[in-house]
Amino acid sequence: MKCRMCSKEFVLKSSEYSANKMDVNEEIVAGIMSIGAGVTQLNTVLCHINIPPMSVRLYQGKHDIICGWWHKTAQHCMAEAGKEEKNHALSIGSVNESGIPMIPVSGDACWSKRSYGTNYSATSGVGAIVGLFSKKVLYYGVKNKTCIICSRAHLKGVQPPKHRCFKNFQGPSTAMEALIITEGFKESIERHGLIYNQYVADGDSSTYASIRNSRPYESVTVGKVECKNHLLRNYCKGLLSIASNTTYPIRARKILKDNYLRIRWGVDSSVKYWVKQSIPFSEKMKNIKDDINNGPYHIFGDHSKCASYFCNDEIKKRTENMVPELKANGVFQKIEDLAHRLSFHAYSFVHNETNNLVESFNARVAKFVGGKRVNFSQRRSYAGRCAAAVISYNSGALQSTVHKYIFGTEANHEIVRLETIRQKLNVKIMEKRIKKRKVIKHTTNKDVHYGEECQKVDMDDKQYATAKREFLLRLEITPEEKDKIEQDTILQSASPLWLETRRKLLTASWFSTVCKRRPSSNCAPLVKQILYGKDLGNVPSIKHGKDNEYTALRELEQVLQTNILQCGLSIDKEISFLGASPDGKCEHGIVEIKCPSSAYGM
């Protein structure tokens, strides 16, 4: 600055420089970013209090510094969370055969703009993996489809200037989640020394299929537990779609619409009851499955199959049996089919898990990106704000944690005071919610590449012979163990045990292909297909077969006049590497169901 009287020039600093704290410009930029705003909102506030606005160049420079600090602190917070999860897994003995700790995690992703269920064209997305014990983020990844500097240079037809480009993804936005979460699983051992052996998610089958196809762990198949809330929500959506189908009589639709929530509450009550019982896991699964299938009968007045804990004599007396009427109208059969499909997820219901933890993280991200109403995806801002969400989620105090890790000092007094007040307020709110719960009782579309796979050197003949002998010896188990596997894998593809055990056997579906193969043909592609075959559950024809399998079994029972029992994975009593998983068995023999979509409606 220059004095108007003496013309002397001097430097006026906005704040004293210190290597162990932020300057005033960095503090105000960090503050405006932490409330989901940007330079426009900052300058509006400054002008209202008669302070000159900040230049865009200065804001961008401080913004990049803050983003760098947030990224480093987020990595530190995730490393601390990983240690917490690892120590807990070791303390309870949750390790694999190599001694690596194994933990359950929850995962999900969110995007930089709202889709409203129709427009999935966001330019950025973030996915996170949260540990179920620590309730903290263990991994997050950000994918960007655009870079404003590269885009402008492309429009002008010139080479972009030297810059740090944050564009790291090409493809549909909907494919971001599968890629990010799969990368997190692949890096779990390197980052934290952990195996994520169980994945709790909201039913995004493409993500789980991506994890399974990538085989992140050599000897562990990742199990899938569906989020209970999403299962029940989809169940209710299906019931409401039946209730809104005008091809059915209005009285039948009204009966269903008035009672669909009671059907959901019945499933929830059954899950809570059986989870608390001290009985084997498989028995809990069977009982929950029976209750789900019986739920519509119970709600609509047919109590012939109700257990004593499910309803009492008073309920039976005061309810009218509306099942015959709904069956006559064709509504009940649709409800029954929905219930049966839901019962396939009995394995997930026994675990009684939700992905609320990672949904809460998604909400934290939305707060830092202005409720998804502002486009922060053009350069580094979206990634930096996602890092801030990780720090805030894991520590509960964003600014204090950044000051402590980056500078080794406390944040200024007012920041500490504000964060302390907020933490105390959050505790009070949670206590109030818990008390309320105790008092109130309700009675009434992709082609994604996931990177290079590691190519390993083949074994020599001696090593191969030894490995083959050891592998076959491990398959030699007692008849009792084989029977137990058959019982524990009755859910077939919904059971992680079925998935892992089946990979080690030559099953009936592959037997013909193997036997008819020429000795001169290379067996590597076939072995790879058997071991690492892609999940085809989303193929329309396969999905049609799965959805209608129960209906076909029920029709076959009526034709044969017999009861068909479900089957798990049966292992041959003499040759332990042979197995089969038929769709059912009865007094006439084994049952295999095929429901070709091409023959549907004929």
N, C-alpha and C positions, 0 to 999 in steps of 0.2 A: 504494500500500500504506500501511497505518497501523501505527505502532509501538505495541505493547501497553503500554510503560512510559511514554513521554512523549506518546503520542497524536499525534505528528507524522506528517503524510501526505507521502509522496514517491513519485516514479515510478521503478520498476525496469524498465529496458529489457532485453529478452531478448538483444539484440545492439546494438552501436553502429550508428547510421544512417550510411550512406555512399551517395552518388549513383553510385558506380562499382563497386558489387558487390551481390550479393543479401544480404538479411538471413537470419538463421538459419531462420526459418519458410519463406521462399521456397526455401532450399536443401533443406530436408527434404521439402517438397512436390515439388520437381523430382526429387529422388532417388527418392521412392516412385513417382512417375508413370513414371520411366524404367525401372523394373523391372516395369511392367505391373500395379501395384497401385493401391489407392485409400485413402480415408480410414479405412475399417474396418480394413484391414491395417496402416495406419500407427499407429492408436491401439492395436492389439493389441501391436505392437512396443514402443511407448512405455510401456505399462503393465508389460510384462515387465522393463523396465530402471528401473522406479520413477520414471517421469516422467509428470506429468499429461497426459491425452489432449488433443488439439487439438479445438476446437469445429468443428462442420460449417460454420458461417458463416465462420470464419476460414480453414478449408481451402478453401472455395469461392472466397473472395476471392483468395487466393494462387494457386489453381488457374487462375483466369481470367487473372491477370497472366502466369503462366508460359506459358499457351497463346498469349497475344498475342506474347510474345517468340519462342516457337518458330515461330509463323507468319511473323513478319518475317524471322527467320534462314533459314527454309526458302526463302523467296522470293529472298533474297540468294544462297544456295547454288545454286539453280537458274539464276540469272542468270550466275553464274560458270561453271557447266557449259555454258551456252549459248555463252558466249564461247569456251570451249575447243573446242567442236564447230565453231563458225563459223571459227575460225582454221585448224583442220585441213582443213575443206572447201575453203577458199580456197587453202591450200598445195598441195593435190592437184588443183586446178582443177575441183572438182565444183560447177559453177554452172549455172543455166539461161540461157536466151537474154537475160534481163534482168540477169544478173550476180548473182542471189540464190543464196547457197550452198545446196546440197541434201545432205541426210544421211539415212542409214538409221536407223531407230529400232525399238525393241521395245516392245510395250504389253500390258497385262493389267490385270485388276481382281480384288479380293478383297472379301469381305463381313464383316460384324461378328460373324456366328455361322456355325457349321459347318452345312452342308446335308446331308451324308452322301449326296449324290446324289439326294435325294428331296424335301427341304423347303427350298425357296428363298424364305424369307419374312423375311430379314434386314431390319432397319430402317435400316441404314447400309451404305454401300459406298465403297471408294476405288479409283480407277484411276490408273495411272501410265504415263508414256512415258519410256523410258530411251534415251539415245544409245549407239549401238554402239561408237563410238570412245572417248568419255570414260568409258563405263560408269557414268554418273551420271544421276540423275533430272532431266529437263528440264521436266516438267509433272506435276502431280498434282491431282486433284479429288476432293472428298468430297460424297456425296449422302446426305441424311437424310430419312426419311419421317415422322419424329415429333419433337415438342417437348413435353417433360413439362409445361411451364407451360400451353401451349395445350390440351393433352389434359385436364389437371385442370379448367381453366376450362370446357371443353366439357362435361365430365361434370356439373359443378355448374350448367350452364346460365347462366353469367355471362360477361362480357367479360374476356379475359385482361388482367392488369396490363401496364404498359409494360415491355418487356424486349427483349433482343436474341434474336430467333428464328433458330434454325439449321435449321429445316425448309425444304428447298429442292427437294423431289422428290415427285412423285405418279406412281403407276404400279407395275408389277411390279418387284420387286427385280432380276430378271434383265436388265431393260432399262437398268440403271445403267451397265454397262460401255460399251455402245455410245454412250451420251450423253456420258460423261466423255471417252472417247478422241476422239470426234469434235470436242468442244469444244477439246481440246488441239491437234488439227490445225488448226482454224480460227484459233487464237491464235498459231500458231508464228511467223508473220512479224512480228506486232505485238510479241511478247515477245522473240524472239531474232534476228529477221531471217533466219530459216531456213525452208527448205521440207523437209518430211519426205517424201521421194520414194519410200521403201521401208518397208513395215511388216512386221515379223517378229512373228508371233503364233501362238497355239496352235490355230488352226482354227475360231475363233468367227466363222463367216461373217456373222452379223448385224452384228458390229462393223465388219468390212471393207465390207459392203454399205452401212452407214450413212455411212462415210467417202466411199465412191464417190458415193453419192447426194447428199451435201452439196457435192461439188466444191469443196474448200477452196482450191484453186489454179487460176488461170485457164487456164494452158497446160500443166499437169503432171498426169498421171494417176498416182495413188499405186499403186505395185506391191505385191503381196502375196507374201510368202515364208512358207510354212508352217514351223513349228518342226519340225525333224527328229525330235526325241524324241517329240513328240505323234503325228506321222504313223506312226512305227514302233510306238508303244504301241497305237494304234488298229488297226494291222495285226495285231498279236498278239492283241488282243481278238477280232477277227474270226475268226482261226484257232482260238482257244480255243472260240468259240461253235460252230464246226463240229465240233470235237472233243467237245463236250458234247451234241451233237444225237444222241439215242438212235435216230433213224430209220436211222442208218448202222451197219454192222457194228462190233462192238467192236474187232476187230483193226485195222480201218482207222482208227478213232478213236484207238487207242493209238499207232499209228505216227505220226500227226500230232501227238499230245500230246508224244511223246518228241522230236520234231524241230522244233517250231514256233520255238523260240528260235534254232536254227541257220539257219532261213530269215531271221530278223531280222538275225543277225550277217552273213549273206551280203550283204544290202542295205547294211549299214553299211560292210563291207569294200569293196564296189564304189564307194560314194560317196567314201571316203577315197582310193581308188586314182585315180579319174578326176579328182577335184578337183586333185590334184597334177600332172596331165599338162598339158603346154604345147600344147594344141590348142584350136580355136575353141569358144566356149560352146555353140553348137548341136550340135557333135559330142559334147561331154561329155554333153549332155542325152540325145542318142540312145543313147549307149553305156550310160548308167545305166538308161535305160528298158528296153533290151534285157536287161540283167542282172537287173532286177527281174522281168521276165516269165519269164526263164529260171531264176530262183532255185529255184522248186519242183521243176522238172525235175532240176536239179543235186543238190538235197538228197535226192531220192527215187531217185537212181540212173540217170537218163537224161542222159548227158553228150554227146549228139550235137550239141548247140548250144553247148557250153561253149568259151569262148576259153582260150588257153594260160595266161593270167595268172590265170584263175579257178580252174582245177583242173589237176592233172598226171596222168600215166599211173598212178601208184601209187594215187591216189584212185579212178580209174576201175576199176582191177582189184579193189579190195577192197570196193566197194559193190555191193549187189544192186539191180537195177532193179525198184522197186516201183510205178512209174507205171502200168503196165497193170492191176495189181490195184486201185489206188486209183481209176482211171478206171472200172473195171467196177462198183465200189461207188458211183459218183457223187460221191465225195469230192473227187477231183482237179479236177473242173470248177469246184467252188465255190472251191477254193484258187486256181485260175487266174484266176477272176473278181476275187477280192480283190487278187491281184498286179497285174492290169491296172488296176484302179482306183487302186492306189498309184502305178503308173507315170505316171499323169496329173500327178503332183507332181514329175516329174523336174526341172522348172525350180527348184523349191525345194531339191531335193537338191543341185543343182550349187552353190547358194549355201552349203549346209552350215551353216546358222544354227540356233540354238535361242533360246528366250526365257527361258533360265536367269537372265539378268540381272534381269528384272522379277519372276520367280518368287522370286528371292532377296530382292527388296524386299518382296514379299508376306509372306515369312517374318519380315522385320524388323518389319512392321506387327503381325503376330501376337504378337511378343514384347512390344510396347508396349501391347497391349490384353489382356494376361493370357491369351494362348492362345485367344482367342475364347470364354472361359468366363465372362466378366463383361460385363454390359450397360453399356457406356460411351456408348450412343447417345442418351441422353435429352436431353442439352444439348450442351455444347461439347467435352466430353472426347474423343470419338472423333476429331473433326477435329484437335484439338491434338496428340493422340498420333500421328496420321498425319504431321503436320508434323515431329514429333520423329524419326519413322522416315526421313523425307527427309534431315534433317540428318545423322543417324547413318550413313545409306547413302552420302551424298555425301562426307562428311568423315572418317568413322570415329571421330570424337570429339565426341559430342553436347554435353556441358557446356562443354568448352573452346571450341568454336565459338560457342556462345551467348554466353559471357562476352566473347569477343573482339569479336563483332559488336555486341552490345547495349551493353556497358560500355566497350569498348576496352581491357580489362585481361585478364590471365591468370586462370584459375580458381584455386581454392585448391590448395595444393601436393599434397594427398592425391588430389584428383580427377585432376590432371595425371599423377601417378605411376600411378594405377590405369589410366587410359586408355593410357599408354605401355606398361605391362605387357601389357595386352590386345592391343595392336597387334603387339607382338613375338611374342606367343603365336600370333596368327593367321598371321603370316608363317611361323613354324615348322611349323604345321599344314599350310599350303599346300605348303611344300617337301616335307614328308613324303608328302603325297598324290601329288605329281608323281613322286617317287622310286618310290613303289609302282606307279604306272602304267607306269613304264619297266621294272620288274622282272617284274611279273606279266603273263603273256600267256595269255589264255584260248583254248583250241583246241577244246575240246569244242563361251419361247413369247411378237407384241408390237406395240404401236402407240405409238411415241415421237415427240414433236414436238421439233425441234432448234432452235427459235427462229426469229425473223423473217429471211427472206432479203432481202438488199439489192436494192431495186428501182431500176434505172438508167433514165435518160432515153433514149428511142429516138434512133437516128441520123437526120439529115436525108437526103434523097434523094442528095445529092452524096457525103456521107460513106459512105452505104451502097454506092453504085456503086464507089467506090474500094476499100472494104474487100472487096467481092465479087471484084473483079478481082485484088487481091493474094492473096486466099485461093485462087482457082483457079490462079494462077501457082505458088503453093507446092505444089500437088498435081501439077504437071507434073514428073515424074521420069523417069529413063531406064528402058528395059526391064530392064536389069541390076538396078537398084535395086528394081523391082517384083518380080523373081524372088527377090531376097534377102529382101524382106518376106514373100513367100509361104513361104520356108523357115524364117524366124525366128519365124513365128506359127503353126507347125504344132500347138501346144498349144491354139490358139484362146482360149477364155475364161480359161485359166490363164496367158495371156501378157499382160503389161501393154502391149506393143507392139500386140498385136491389139486390145485394148480402146481404146487411144488412136487408132490409125489408123482403126478402124471407125467411130468417131464422126464422122470427117471425110468419110466416103463415103456414097453412097446404095447400100445393099446389096440383094441379091435379096429379103430378107425384107420390106423396106419398099417395094420398087419398085412393086408393084401398088397399094398404098395411096396412094402419091403420084400415080401416073398417073390413077387413077380419081377423085381428089378434085376437087370442083367448083371452078372459078375463084373463085366468090363466097364459098367457105368460108374462114374464118379459119385460116391455116396455123400460127399460134403454138402451139396445143396439140400439134399433130403434131410440130413442130420440137422442142419441149420434151421430148416423149416419146422422140424419136430420140436427142437429145443427153444427156438426164438420166434415161433410163428406169431404173426401180428394178430391183435384182438380184432375180430370181425363182428363184434356185437352190434356195431352201428350200421352194418350193411342192411338195407331194407328187407331183403329176403330172409336173412338170418334172424333179424329182429321180429319179423312176422312169425317165423317158426317158434321162437321162444314165447312170444305173447300168446300164441294159440295152443301151445303144448298142453296146458292144463285142460282146456276145453276138449281137445282130442282124446286125452286120457279118460275124461269123464264120459264121453260118448262111447268109447271102447268098453268101459266098465258096464254100461247099460246093454251093449250088444252081447258081450260075453257072460253077463250076469255073474260077475265076480269082482272081488276087491283087488285093485292094483296097488302094490306098495312101492314107495320110492326107493331108489338104490343110490349108494355112494360108489366109491372106486373099489372094485373087487379085484384082488390080486390072486393069481393062480396058486393053488395049494402046493403044486410040485415045482413049477417053473416060475421063480419069483420075479422075473423081469417081464412077465406077461400080465396084462390087466385089461379091464373093461369097465365102462360106466353106462349101462343101459338106462333107459328112461323109466323103467319099472319092472316089477316081477309079479307073477301071479301063479295060480295052480297049473296053468297051461304052459308056463315057461317064462322067458324074459320078453320084455316089451320094448320096442324101438319105435319112436314116433317121428314121422316126417310130415311137415305142414308146408308144402310148396306154395308160395304166393301166387304162382301162375294158375293154380287150381282153385284159388279162393273164389267162392261165390258160384261155382259150377253146380 
